Amino acid sequence: MSLKNWDNKTWLSSKSYIKFFNTFLIKETKLNKNSVILDIGCGRGKILGNLTSKLGLIKKPIGIDIEQHKDRDKRIIFNKTDAISYLKKNRKKFDLILLKQTIHFLPLKDIKKLLLLCMNCLNAGGRIAIFTLATSNNEIPTFVKMKKKLIKSLKRDQKILRFINSLYHGGLSKTLSFKVKISRQKYVEMIKNRYISTLLNLSNAEILKGIGEINRNYRQRLNFKDKLICLILKK
């Protein structure tokens, strides 16, 4: 099962989230109108599209994803492919390569290969920005089965971050924290759509049981922080 709904009709696709995320990204990676950007796992490309308008980018940013969404942003150049295949053939140089909540899908040997290819595709002073869910004090509302899977996933994310830091010393680590306010009903719909990778392999029965737990254990309005770790590697 593929992850088609992570950025569709959730806070991740909201104008406020995208504005908040891009303000952080511009500040931490020193982007400007001349920056050349690649987004690996771009989804619908809404973040890149907003960046294009916000910065007045001279060159259209490039987004790659294994899913080809019909409603992808028209302000980007989109390629339906996997990252390693794309980078092996690529001859362009980038000022920023963005990996937002995508690197955890890869085994460690492929992460090493991917990052080496990314480094080789950077301009001097270019940066790789890797975003993952915060591995501690995570506030995402969960049900029992989802929480067990999320904890397991976050432990692997910790292992990945340690592995990357062992390969590239001196990476800069930052935390991004977005305040989410959402109705329980809307959040239940997101769970039905399996908006997060920890839900992908749950059966329909497990999802329905989990929704029952969410309805019993949470109020009508959910308020929590969506926390991301940002690891910035510089060439």
Secondary structure, 3 states (H helix, E strand, C coil): CCCCCCCCCCHHHCHHHHHHHHHHHHHHHCCCCCCCEEEECCCCCHHHHHHHHHHCCCCCCEEEECCCCCCCCCCCEEEECCHHHHHHHCCCCEEEEEEECCHHHCCHHHHHHHHHHHHHCEEEEEEEEEEEECCCCCCCCCCHHHHHHHHHHHHHHHHHHHHHHHHCCCCEEEEEEEEEEEEHHHHHHHHHCCCCHHHCCCCHHHHHHHHHHHHHHCCCEEEEEEEEEEEEEEC
